[in-house]
Each structure stands twice: as C-alpha cells, then as structure tokens.
Amino acid sequence: MSAVESVDVVVIGSGFGGAIPAYHLAAGGARVVVLERGPWLSSGELEHSFKFGSSATRAFDFTAGSGMSVLGGNCVGGGSVVYFAAMPRPPAFVFERQGSLGRRIWPRALSRETLNPWYDRVTESVQVEDATWKDISYGGGLWGALCDHAGRTANPLPSAVDGEKCVDCNWMMAGCRFDAKKSLTLNYLPAAVAHGAQIRPLHEVQQITREGQEYLVHFRTVDPVDYRVLGEEGTLRAAVVIVAAGAGATPVILQRSEPALGAMPHGVGRYFSGNGERLNVVEIDEERVRSVLGLQGRNGGGYSAFQVGRGPVVANWDKLDAALPEFERYSLEQLYFPPGLGTVLARAGGPSPDWFGLDKKELLARWQSWLIIFEMIEDDNEGVFGPPPPTGNSVRLAQQTLGRGTLRYRPRPSTLAAWARADADISDIVGRDGLGVARPWTNDLVGAYTVHPLSSCRVGDDPATSALDNGHELYGHPGIFVTDGSAVPTALTVNPSMTIAAMAERAVPNIVRRLREAGRPVRYGAPVPVP
Ligand SMILES: Cc1cc2nc3c(=O)[nH]c(=O)nc-3n(C[C@H](O)[C@H](O)[C@H](O)COP(=O)(O)OP(=O)(O)OC[C@H]3O[C@@H](n4cnc5c(N)ncnc54)[C@H](O)[C@@H]3O)c2cc1C
C-alpha cells in the first residue's frame, strides 16, 4: 500500500454537498482533496445516446432497494450533471414539519428566513433565473393551460439554465453538451481547482477510521468501464472529513465505518425520505386539446422532440398552503421523463398486473401524447438502511448504473394517503372536458422511486432523532461533517438541490471553525465562484 498522504480536508463526493465546501475551503487556504467514485466527463464527452457504455450510463447510479429505488449522479459534479436544473425554494411551513415524530424535526435555528441569505448566494453562484411564460416548452404551457382550465394556478419554475445557450435538444438527462445547464462543473468545481483543490475521479471511498485527532479515509480506485472492478487501495489523512456522497451512499460509508469509529448517532441510515416523489403519465387527447384549449404542438403531436427529457418548467403550487395540515401539501410539476423506465412503470387500464399487456402496448404507442406530472408530497421519513454491502453503496449488478442497495422503505398510511390525494388532484385537473387521462406509476414492480434522496443523516437539535448538529457535524464524531442531501431533514414539497446547496453554504463557516481549532489557519469569506 502506498504512503498515506496528509491534507487538511477530504471531501467525499463532488455533487452540491461536496463541491460547495470544496470551493470555500480551498479558497480559504485549506489543502483539499475531493474523492469522487464516478468519471470526470467534459461537456464534449457527453453523448446523446443511452447505449450501454455511453457517457450517460457511466454518469448514473440506479440503486434498487426494497420498496424504494434511487437514481442519482455518478460523475464529477454528481447529480448537477444529469439533473433538470429546476431550482425552487421550499415554502416556509416545510421547516416547521413534525411528521409522526410529533415535534419539530428541523433545528430551531433553521427556517426559510434564516436560510434565505444562503439561497441568495446559491442563486448568484449557479445563476438561477426566474423563467417567464415566453421561455417554456409546449408541455409546460399545456400543463399551465390545463391548470387554468380547471380553475387552478400554475407558475414557471426558476432554473439554472442559460436560455441563450440552450438549443432545446431535449437530452438534458444525458448532461448538457452546450454548457447551457449550469452544472457544478462550470462554477464551484473549476473555482475550487483554481484555488488548488484536487479532484480525483474514479476513487470510491469505502471507510473512515481514526488515528489520534485525525481521520483516515480509505478508498479503492474504480475501473473506468466496469465499476464492479475495484483497483488499488489508498488512504488519505485529514483533520476534517466532509461526507457528501449523496443520501443513498453517505449513510452506507458511515455505517461501514462504525466498527472503527465507534457508535454512530441514531439518525445515521434512518429517516430516509424520497422527497415524496411520484410520477403520473397523462395521456392527452390531442384533438380535445385543440378544440377546447386551442393548443397544438409541433407536428400536430405534443412531445415528439423530447427524446430523453427536458426539465420541469411549470408547476402547480395551489396546495403549498400553510393553512393545510401536514401530508395534504404538495406540488405538481410538469416534466418530461424518457419513455424507458416510465414505459414500464406507467399504469395501464385493465386487470392486474397493470404494467404490461395489451393496454400497455396501446398506451406506449401514444407516447408522443404523454404529459408527465411529477408530484412531491410530504412523506414521513420511512426509509432505513440495512447493514452495508462489502464495498460501495450497493452490490453492483451491472458494469455501470445498476446495483442492489440496502434501503428499505415502507410508506405509512399518511404517505400513501398523500400520494392518493395528489394522484386524484392530477386526474381532476387533466380530466376536465376529457382533455386527458392520468395514469399513476405502479409501485408494485420496484416500489416507490426517487431522484431526490434526502434525510438519511439528518440535522436536528436532538441526537436521539437525528445524526448531525445544527452545524452539520456528526454527533459524537468531531471533524466529520455531512453536507449533502442526507442532511436535509424532511421532504421539501419542491425539488431539493437549491436547499441542499444553501445548507452546504451555511455549513461552511462551522467547518472553518473546526479546522482552525485543529490548528489549520483556514479563512472564510470567499466571493461567489466566478466561472
Ligand atoms: C434525472 C434527475 C433529474 C433531477 N432533476 C432535478 C431538478 O430539476 N431539480 C433539483 O433540485 N434536483 C434534481 N435532481 C436531484 C439532484 O440531482 C440531487 O438532489 C442533488 O444532486 C443531490 O446533491 P448531493 O450533494 O446530495 O448528492 P449528489 O449530487 O448525488 O453527489 C454525490 C456524489 O458522490 C459520489 N459518490 C457516491 N458514493 C461515493 C463514494 N463511496 N466515494 C466517492 N464518491 C461517491 C457520487 O458519484 C456523486 O457524484 C435530479 C436528479 C436526477 C437523477
């Protein structure tokens, strides 16, 4: 084994939770190394193909659990490379949530108001812009028109996409070849590198151990083609470790480290939330849309150009009403999801099983008239991670993308009722005058499904029901911080990246304080990263 290299900070993962502290700490004079399990792909390398072995299959991680599957990024930049760049802020009531815990879940010091300055900073750094009705796609406009026809409201979503550079190629999920999507590879990460941070792709962290007052971070290199093949082992020594491997992987690394580090706080690997997500496929009657709403898409059909997907652009926020009780508040966003997994999971009419058969074949034939509506309800943090697999965050079943993880998710009646309520609302909105038929996804095949994993190491004032203190430091393990989606304590009712990023920004001064206590003269106060 090679000699142990010493640095000030090791950051595990290069998504929002990793890139943001990596930039600030490097800019403040710390020696920072970022270990990222996925490849480092330049925008020119992002292919418009989902062929096996293309950049897209290398940049994704799909982990099937029991009752919940998680899709995330697996590359330098993490989910910011493959995401749809919708960047809304959540409503204030989210921070007051109690769920079945029966008392406030979020730390007392965290509210929409106290987070606002950090949201502002992220808005500036990744250049989030408010969309106008002029910017939106046909699908978004149709969702807006359907809401309006049903006496409801709709809003264009803020997003981190440069409208001048966007060519509307609709391959958003494959990563943006045109540098229009403002992924972290265009802002925080190059700024971190400019300040001396080192980013090491294809390095998968397995475990953290302790030596004196410092931590040892143990990794294995990963084969660039077959991720099941692990190469060299190595170790880095650091005063501070920032675990930001995403909410599906961070708790697994900490669980595997428990025998060496000592007992983990109760919240590690518990209280996982899938952000209450669920998709509905709406089959639009194009003829009725033409005659009733006076709308017509390109080439007569709605979505023929949407090969792989385009971001959510219009949302219905009528139920984001603080006067409603918990579990009755949700948002409904239009987005386009590729007819791959959606094809299998969209429920067709007829007798059970409803995910294949003649009805399904007919539904598929009309895919160009699908409008996809994405609901985000308040779930009850029902996910729990089992004992960790031997390496990584899952047992990898294929060379790339697919693995079987240890997450178990059994939705409580409150969560199931919330999904049923949102499904019924979508049916009501699109069903007026026979404009469309909503078909919710089935959960029978792979359970629920999320691209927004959260809360598996959550912040909270009470160590008995959380993993991190208000400053994101792991209870009982000074010097270990978690700054990714795992730290967000509950579902948000909107897309989470804005909140993950704002919370990571807010955590940095506390990490700097800990470094200074460890004798590392790190400064805080870097400006927003300039691309
Ligand atoms: C298709 C899709 C569309 C989305 N659209 C939106 C959207 O429009 N708006 C929105 O707000 N959110 C969206 N999201 C979600 C968003 O991408 C995530 O919420 C966000 O990226 C999470 O940030 P994070 O820092 O928690 O983790 P990630 O961004 O997932 O970063 C974690 C990183 O850690 C790496 N890693 C994991 N394990 C290890 C290990 N053992 N060692 C080293 N590295 C490791 C991973 O490869 C990854 O790069 C979308 C996600 C997907 C998949």
PDBQT file of the ligand as one rigid body, heavy atoms in Angstrom, charges set to zero:
ROOT
HETATM    1  C1  LIG A 601     -32.664  12.683 -13.644  1.00  0.00    +0.000 C 
HETATM    2  C2  LIG A 601     -32.577  13.614 -12.476  1.00  0.00    +0.000 A 
HETATM    3  C3  LIG A 601     -33.183  14.852 -12.542  1.00  0.00    +0.000 A 
HETATM    4  C4  LIG A 601     -33.115  15.732 -11.438  1.00  0.00    +0.000 A 
HETATM    5  N1  LIG A 601     -33.662  16.981 -11.553  1.00  0.00    +0.000 NA
HETATM    6  C5  LIG A 601     -33.585  17.839 -10.511  1.00  0.00    +0.000 A 
HETATM    7  C6  LIG A 601     -34.088  19.170 -10.620  1.00  0.00    +0.000 A 
HETATM    8  O1  LIG A 601     -34.595  19.588 -11.668  1.00  0.00    +0.000 OA
HETATM    9  N2  LIG A 601     -34.000  19.981  -9.530  1.00  0.00    +0.000 N 
HETATM   10  C7  LIG A 601     -33.436  19.560  -8.355  1.00  0.00    +0.000 A 
HETATM   11  O2  LIG A 601     -33.410  20.332  -7.397  1.00  0.00    +0.000 OA
HETATM   12  N3  LIG A 601     -32.917  18.324  -8.243  1.00  0.00    +0.000 NA
HETATM   13  C8  LIG A 601     -32.962  17.466  -9.292  1.00  0.00    +0.000 A 
HETATM   14  N4  LIG A 601     -32.402  16.211  -9.179  1.00  0.00    +0.000 N 
HETATM   15  C9  LIG A 601     -31.812  15.825  -7.902  1.00  0.00    +0.000 C 
HETATM   16  C10 LIG A 601     -30.410  16.390  -7.694  1.00  0.00    +0.000 C 
HETATM   17  O3  LIG A 601     -29.564  15.938  -8.712  1.00  0.00    +0.000 OA
HETATM   18  C11 LIG A 601     -29.922  15.915  -6.328  1.00  0.00    +0.000 C 
HETATM   19  O4  LIG A 601     -30.842  16.308  -5.342  1.00  0.00    +0.000 OA
HETATM   20  C12 LIG A 601     -28.560  16.520  -5.962  1.00  0.00    +0.000 C 
HETATM   21  O5  LIG A 601     -27.619  16.320  -6.981  1.00  0.00    +0.000 OA
HETATM   22  C13 LIG A 601     -28.081  15.896  -4.678  1.00  0.00    +0.000 C 
HETATM   23  O6  LIG A 601     -26.877  16.506  -4.270  1.00  0.00    +0.000 OA
HETATM   24  P1  LIG A 601     -25.939  15.737  -3.247  1.00  0.00    +0.000 P 
HETATM   25  O7  LIG A 601     -24.765  16.580  -2.991  1.00  0.00    +0.000 OA
HETATM   26  O8  LIG A 601     -26.779  15.278  -2.118  1.00  0.00    +0.000 OA
HETATM   27  O9  LIG A 601     -25.503  14.382  -3.990  1.00  0.00    +0.000 OA
HETATM   28  P2  LIG A 601     -25.034  14.082  -5.473  1.00  0.00    +0.000 P 
HETATM   29  O10 LIG A 601     -25.209  15.236  -6.369  1.00  0.00    +0.000 OA
HETATM   30  O11 LIG A 601     -25.700  12.791  -5.843  1.00  0.00    +0.000 OA
HETATM   31  O12 LIG A 601     -23.483  13.844  -5.302  1.00  0.00    +0.000 OA
HETATM   32  C14 LIG A 601     -22.939  12.721  -4.651  1.00  0.00    +0.000 C 
HETATM   33  C15 LIG A 601     -21.669  12.315  -5.361  1.00  0.00    +0.000 C 
HETATM   34  O13 LIG A 601     -20.967  11.385  -4.550  1.00  0.00    +0.000 OA
HETATM   35  C16 LIG A 601     -20.436  10.374  -5.355  1.00  0.00    +0.000 C 
HETATM   36  N5  LIG A 601     -20.218   9.180  -4.512  1.00  0.00    +0.000 N 
HETATM   37  C17 LIG A 601     -21.139   8.304  -4.057  1.00  0.00    +0.000 A 
HETATM   38  N6  LIG A 601     -20.561   7.354  -3.309  1.00  0.00    +0.000 NA
HETATM   39  C18 LIG A 601     -19.243   7.641  -3.276  1.00  0.00    +0.000 A 
HETATM   40  C19 LIG A 601     -18.132   7.035  -2.649  1.00  0.00    +0.000 A 
HETATM   41  N7  LIG A 601     -18.267   5.929  -1.909  1.00  0.00    +0.000 N 
HETATM   42  N8  LIG A 601     -16.909   7.588  -2.845  1.00  0.00    +0.000 NA
HETATM   43  C20 LIG A 601     -16.753   8.710  -3.609  1.00  0.00    +0.000 A 
HETATM   44  N9  LIG A 601     -17.782   9.323  -4.219  1.00  0.00    +0.000 NA
HETATM   45  C21 LIG A 601     -19.017   8.807  -4.034  1.00  0.00    +0.000 A 
HETATM   46  C22 LIG A 601     -21.467  10.189  -6.451  1.00  0.00    +0.000 C 
HETATM   47  O14 LIG A 601     -20.905   9.581  -7.603  1.00  0.00    +0.000 OA
HETATM   48  C23 LIG A 601     -21.931  11.622  -6.701  1.00  0.00    +0.000 C 
HETATM   49  O15 LIG A 601     -21.164  12.248  -7.694  1.00  0.00    +0.000 OA
HETATM   50  C24 LIG A 601     -32.436  15.325 -10.263  1.00  0.00    +0.000 A 
HETATM   51  C25 LIG A 601     -31.817  14.083 -10.199  1.00  0.00    +0.000 A 
HETATM   52  C26 LIG A 601     -31.857  13.232 -11.301  1.00  0.00    +0.000 A 
HETATM   53  C27 LIG A 601     -31.164  11.905 -11.192  1.00  0.00    +0.000 C 
ENDROOT
TORSDOF 0
